[in-house]
Amino acid sequence: MFLFKFPMENPNYPFLKLTLDEKFPRLLITRRPENKSPEQNIYGAFLPNGMVRRWLDLLQKKFRLHPCELDIKGDFDAPCPEYFLHRCLAPCVEKICDRATYLEAVEIVHLILSGQNEAALKKIDRKIELLAEDLEFERAAEWRDVRLTIEETTNNAKWQIDASAMNDVITLIEENNFTRINLTTLRRGKVVGKLDFQVEKKLPEQILPDFINGFYQFYAPKQIFVPSDFPQRKSLEEKLTLDFGHRVKIVAQMLEKLPPSVFKTHKLAPHSFKHKNYQTPVEISATIEEIKTLFNLKKIPRRIECFDVAHLAGKEIVAARVVAIDGVLQREDSLVWEFENLSETDALAAAVHERLRLLPSKKETPDLLMVDGAKPQINAVKKILEEFNLKNLIVIGAVKPLRAHNQISHFLTMKNTRLEFDKRSRAMNFLQTLRDASHNLANETHRRLHSLVQIFKNNDNAPRVQYLLVPTRFAERGGNAEDLSPIRSMTQAGEVILKTKSKPEKI
């Protein structure tokens, strides 16, 4: 199989999946769906991208599938606040929602997402009849409202998720030793999604069949427009048609014979690669060479690490580190720490200290450190470097304009040299990308980590409540606050060790 690389931020269009391998399945968003298997149901693709969030919010509001990663067995004493906020059926408490009741909701969600709307409405109608027979008129009225919402939504063209109504346009652009693939999705002639890929330079008749066969694993559009014909086109049409249950055409026509929207898409495709974050190896090499020149470095900065912090009113500080190697952001190397009783500047320095303390060897010593901040932050980190005998390691600060946290006004060096931000500079745009990645990771983790969660424990046959600032899915139900170990570090992949508050928080 020919391999192609997904773009870093958007490996695929967004999908929804039901985790059928779990006793109480969840509904999740994913851009990296696994291979087809009985353990999951994949729905999508959802376009435009915001549509997946609208569908998830709607279905969670109406059917309240549980969102947490706890091992649900139905043996909890009381539900968490999500139940009282009408965002969860509370399968963790069997007397509130048993497995059969929960799976009824899962089945209706599956029918809706798989396009079996009539079957879903019949299920809801039957549910309303049974509740009315049992004189549970309030619950029957709730399900009636659910039915009306689902019927209105599925008949609304703006909520359409039927991939068979889309057209995909594939354009190949040759450049140096690589071929770039632009995939643009059209619905009723309008662009609803774009993806870009980069592969080794090969003939179109080699690239196209492998790309189509590899990419269309979970959805297939009505038509796939390709820039040239290839021998396997007919067989791939038959395969996709058989796999997805609707007619799929792979169209290879001369440009002048294409529909106007497809012709325009082909012409505009090369411009999609002009984005500052998408660079060829030659451009990446030029970018890091420019960084070397800008900051008067002795060697090319092959490994750049960026640190940023997030906090709430100066408390509960989370620090994040992201890494770029040879001009490419390494998501799997991201690290996050949490600190208490430290200032923002001290927490940033402490994160650098922890990161250097964990160095397995000098091979992974960064060539350049960047911190979100100015002279105080640079000086604090400089003292840490002296502790590790890394006086020659260069530190730069990315300084934000006043009240504009998503921008950079200038960079500051250890010698207090100021470099104004230039939007035309690839190097500065790349450094901003790194700063943004660390900033987003710190803020995302902070929001996820500091959620007020109820922990229940039986005490003389009565549930006792403790309040902790931890993520719901990692909370140890039935235990004490002290049962959770202090946090040291975590990766973006979710390998998290939690810290608890020393005293229960008051609501």
N, C-alpha and C positions, 0 to 999 in steps of 0.2 A: 504494500500500500504506500502510495506517495504521501509524504508528511508535509503538512503546512503549518505555519505558526499562527496562532490566534493573536490578535492585537492585545497589548498588555492590559488595557482597561476594560475592553469589551470583547471577550472571547467569543461571544455568541449573542444572539438576541435573547431577551429574558423569557423564561418559562416559569410555569407553576408546577409543583410536583406534590403528590400525596405520598407520604412515607408509609406505604402499606406493610413494610417489614416490622412496624411497631404495633404494639397491642392497641394503642389509641393513636391512630395516624394524625400527623400534622400537615398543614398546607403551607408550603414554603416557596419563596422565590429563588430561582437559580439561573445562573448564566453558564454553568458547567454541568449540564445534565449527564448522569452516568449512562452506560450502555443500557439498552432496553432489557428489562427483566421483570419477573412477576412481583418483585419487591417494591416497585414504584410505578406510579402513573405520571407521565409527563404531558403537560398541556401547553399549547402555544404554537408558534411564537407569538408574543404579544407586541403589537406595534400600533402607534409609536410607543417608545419605551415606557412612558408614564402610564400606559394602559394596564400593565401588570399590577402596579400598585393600586389602581382604582378597583380592579377585580378582587385583589386580595382583601382590601379594606371592606368591600361590599360583602363578600362571602364570610369574612370573619365576623362582621357585624350581625349578619342574619343567621349564621349557623354555628358560630362560636366554637370552632375547633380549638383545642388548647394549643398555646404557642411555645410552651417551655420544653426543655430537654430532660426533665426529670423522668425517672423510671416509674411511670404511673401504674399503680396496682389497685387503686381504689380503696386503699386502707388509711387514708389521711382522716384526721378527726374533724377538720374544718377546711373550707376552701380558702384560697388566697384572694386578695382584693380584686383580681381580674373577674371573678365570678360576680361579685357585688356590683361591679361596673358594667355588667352584661357583656363581657368580652370573652367569656369562657363557659363551657357547659359544666365544668368542674368534675371531670371523670375521676379525679383523685379522691373524691368522696362518693363511694358507691351508692349510698342512699339518696344522693342528689341526682347522679347520672350514672346508670349502669352501662356496661359495654354494649349491650344490644341497642340501647337508645342512642349512644354515641355513634355507633356504626350506621344507624339510619341516616344521621346527618351527613356522615362521610359519603354514603352512597348517593345522596341527592346532590352533593357538591360535585361528585364524579360525573353524574349524568349531565349537569349543567355545563361543566367545562368540556365535556366530550361532545357537546352539541345535541344531546338527546333531551331537548327541552320539554317535549310533550310527556316523555316518561317521567321527568322530574316533577312536572306539575301534577301528574296523576298520583305520584307518591305523596305530594303535599296535600292533595285533595283527600286522599285516604287517611292521612294523619289528622286532618281537620275533622273528618267524620267520626273517627274513634274518640277524639277528645270531646266532641259534642255529646256522643253517647255516654261518656263517663261524667257528663255535666261539668267538664272543665272548660267553661266558656271563655275565660280569660286567655288561657293558652291557645284555644282554638282561634281566638281573634288575633293573637300574635302570629300564628301560622298563616292566617288569611292575609295579613299585611305582608308577610314574607312572599306569599304567592303573587300578590299584586306587584311587588317590587321586581321579582324575578321575571314575570311576564313582560313588564314594561321594558326592562333592561335588555332582555334577549331579543326583543322586537325593535330595538333602537339601533340604527346603523352605526352610530358613534361608538357603540360598545362591541362591535363586530370583532370576533377573533378567529374567524374562519380563514385559515391560510389558503384555501383553494380559491379565494377571491383575489389573491395577490399576484403580482408579476415580479420576478427577480431579474435584474439586469447585471450580467457579469462582463466586466471590462478588464482586459489585460494590458499593462503598460510595461514595456521593457526599459530597463535602466541599468547600465553597467553589467554586473554579473548576476542581477536579480530580475525577477518578474514580479510586478505588483498586481494584485488582484483586488479590484473594487467590486463589491457586491452592494447594489442599491435595490431596495424593495419599494415597489409602487403599488398604491391602492387607488383605483379610479383615476389613474394618471398622476397622482400626487406622491411625493417621496415621503415614506413613513419610517424608513430605516436605512442605515448605511454601515457597512463593515469593510475594513481594509486588511489585507494580508500581504505577506511578502514571502516568496519562495525562490529556490534556486532557478536560474534561467534555463528554461527548457522550451521545447516546441509546444504550441497551443494544443495540439492533438495528444500530448502527454499530460499537460497540466489540467485541462478541462475535465476529462473523465474522472481523474483521481480526486480533484477538488469536489466535484458534484457528488461523487460516491461517498466521500468522507464527510462532507458538510451536512447533507440532508439526511440526518439520522432521525430527527424527531418531528419534522414538518416538511411539507413540500408545497410550493406555490402552484398556481394554475399553469403558469408558463415561466420558463427559464430562458431568457434571451442570451445567447452566447455570440462572441465576435466572429467565430468561424466554425465550420463543420468539422466533425471528427468521427472515426469509424464506429465507436461504441454508442453513438447518440441514440439510435433506435432501441437498443437493448436497455440502456439506462432509462429511457422513457417508460418502457414496459415494467422495469423493476420498481421505479418510483410509483407508478400507477397501482401496481399490485400491493406495495407496502402501505400506501396511505389511503387506498380505497376511493380515489377520485382521479380523473384523467389529468395527467401531467404531460405537458409538451415542452420539449427542448427545441427552441427556435433558432436556427442559424440562417440569417438572411442578410443581403447586402444592406448597408446603412440607409440608402435612399428608399428602400422598401419597408423600413420599420415604421411603427406608429410614431407620431411626433414626440410623445413623452419619452419613449425608449431611445429614439435618436438623440434627443437633447441630453439624456442621462449618459449615454456613451461619450458625448462630446465634453461634458463637464467632469467626467470621472477623474482625469489626470489632476484636476485642481484639488481633489480631496486629499492628496498626499502633501499638500503645501503646509499642512498643520504643523506647528512648531514642535509638537511632541512625537511626530513620526519622521524618522530620519534614516537614511541609508547608512551602511557601515562607513562610507566615505564621509558623510556629513557628521556622524557621531565622532569619528576621529578628529575632524576639524573642530568640533565643539570642545572636546577636552584639550586640544592644543590651544584653543583660544582661552580656556580657563587658566592654563599654565601661563600664558602671556599676561593676562589681566592681573594676576596676583603675584607675578614674578616668582613663580615656583621653580625649584631646581630640576624637577622632573615632571613628567606627565602624570596628572592625578588619576590613576586608574581606579583607585578605591576612594570614593567620597562618601562621608557619613554626615547626616543632618539630624539635629536634635531640636525638639520643640516641646513645650509643656502646655497642659490645659488644667484649669482649676476653677473652683467655684468660690468666688469672693475671697480668693487667696488661701483657700483651704482645700484639702483632699486633692493634692496635686498629682497629676499623671504626666509622666515624661515619655516621649516616643522617639525611637531612632529608626531611620530608614537608611538603606545602603544602595549606592549605585556603583556597579563594577563595569569598567570600560564603557561608560555612558549609558548603561541600561539599569533601570531600577529593579532591584531584587526583592520582590514582595515577600518571599519566604524567609528573608533575613531580618524582617522587621522585629523590633523589640519594644516592650512597654514596661515601665516601672511605675509604682505608686509610692508616694512619700507623704509623711505627716510631719507637722511642726517645722516645716522648712519654708523659706521664702521661695518665690518663683526662680530667682537667680540661683539660690543654693540647690534647689531641686534639679535644675539643669546641670549644674556641676556634679551633683551626686549621680545623675544618670550617666554622665561621661565616665565618672570614677568606676561605677559598676560595670560599664561596658569594657573598660580597659582591664579591669580586674579579671574578667572572664576570658581574656585573650589566650587562646591555646598556644599561639606561637607568634613570632614577629611577622610571619607571612601575612597575617590579616591586619596588621597595623594600617590604619587609613593613611592615605596620602594627603588628604585635606579634610578638615572638620568645619562644618557650617552650623551655626546656632541661630535660632530665631531671637534676635536681640541686638544690642549695641555694645558700647564699651564695658558696662558692668558685667554683662554675660561673658564677653570675651576674656576679661581679666579673671573671672571666677574659674573658667575652664582652663586658662593658662596655668593657674596654680596647680590644678589637678595634673596637667601634663608634666609639670616639673616633678611631681611625686613619682611619676612612672619613668622619669628620665627621658621624656619625649619633648625636650625643649625645641627641637627643630621642626616639630609638627605644626603646620600652619593652621590657624583658626581664623575664620571670617564670620562676620555677623550680617544677617539679612535684616535690614531695618525697615519697619513698616511706616507708611505715612500716618499722620494723625487721623484717628477714627476711620482707617481703611485697612482692616486686618487681612484682606484678601489680596493685597498688593505689596510691592517692595519699592521703596523710594530710592534706596541706595544700599551699597555694600560697604562694610567697614572692616579694615584689616587690623592686625595686631599692632601695627605702627600708626594706627589712627588715620590711615589714608582713606579718603572717601571716594567711592566710585559710583557715580549716578547711574541709576538703572536705565538701560537703553533697550527699548522694545525691539529694535532691529538686531540685537545681539543674540545669536543662537546660544552662546554660553550662559548669558544672564537668564534667558528664558528657561534653559534647562535647570539652572540652579533654583529658579522659582518653582519649577515642577517638583523638585526635591523638597523644598520648603513646604509646599502645599501638601505633599504626601505625608510628611511628618506631622503637620498641623492637623490634617484630617484624621489621621490615625489616633493622635492624642485625644482629640475631641470626641471621636466616635467611641473610643474605649472608655473615656470618662463618663459619657452618657450611659453606656451599657453597664459599667461597673457600679455606678452609684444610683441604684434604684432601691427605693424603700420596699423591703420584702418582709412579710410576716412569717415567722418560724413558730410552729405550734409544738407543744409538748404536754403530754398528760401529767397532771399533778393532782393526786387524790381524785382520780376519775373526772377531772375537769380540765379542759384545754387551757394552757397558759400561753400567752402570746409574747414573743420577743420581736423587736423591730431591728432589722439590719440593713445597712447600705451595701447590698450585693446584688449581682444579677439573679433574676428568678431561677434561671435554668441550672445554676450551680448551688442553689440554696439547699442545705441538708435538712429536709423536713424531719421533724421529730427529734432534733438534736439541740444542743445549746450553742450559744454564740461562740463559745470558746473552742468548739469542735473544729472550726475552720482555721487553717494555718495562716500566718501572716504572708502577705504577698511578697514575692521577690521579682519575678519577671514573667512575661507572657509573650506568646507569638500571635500573629494575626490568624494563624490556623486554629486558634482556640484553646491551646494548651495553657490553661489559666489556673493559678493558685490564688485563692481569695484571701483578703484581709477583712477583718470585722471591726466594728466599732467597739471600744472598750465598754461603753455603756449603751443601753438601748436608746434609740432615738424616739423622741416624742412626736406625735402627729400634730 
